[in-house]
């Protein structure tokens, strides 16, 4: 068996990460890819919710503004 340093982690792509401050266990390239995927899913989710509930949101926003103006 190899003597591995406890601060070394392996990225799924195969790179060895020796930075002790790296908490994710991913190399910079894989971190960037992960962030891009998650942000794309987040934008898709927001678009889906706005498309599904956009009219209700706008209508309730106008109602709230009208009620604030009354005071």
RAWO-V832826 format. One record per residue. RES is the residue in three letters. BURIAL is b if it has 16 or more other ideal C-beta (glycine too) atoms within 10 Angstrom, else e. Layout:
# RAWO-V832826
((RES/BURIAL) (RES/BURIAL))
This chain:
# RAWO-V832826
((UNK/e) (UNK/e) (UNK/e) (UNK/e) (UNK/e) (UNK/e) (UNK/e) (UNK/e) (UNK/b) (UNK/e) (UNK/b) (UNK/e) (UNK/e) (UNK/e) (UNK/e) (UNK/e) (UNK/b) (UNK/e) (UNK/e) (UNK/e) (UNK/e) (UNK/e) (UNK/e) (UNK/e) (UNK/e) (UNK/b) (UNK/b) (UNK/e) (UNK/e) (UNK/b) (UNK/e) (UNK/e) (UNK/e) (UNK/e) (UNK/e) (UNK/e) (UNK/e) (UNK/e) (UNK/e) (UNK/e) (UNK/e) (UNK/e) (UNK/e) (UNK/e) (UNK/e) (UNK/e) (UNK/e) (UNK/e) (UNK/e) (UNK/e) (UNK/e) (UNK/e) (UNK/e) (UNK/e) (UNK/e) (UNK/e) (UNK/e) (UNK/e) (UNK/e) (UNK/e) (UNK/e) (UNK/e) (UNK/e) (UNK/e) (UNK/e) (UNK/e) (UNK/e) (UNK/e) (UNK/e) (UNK/e) (UNK/e))
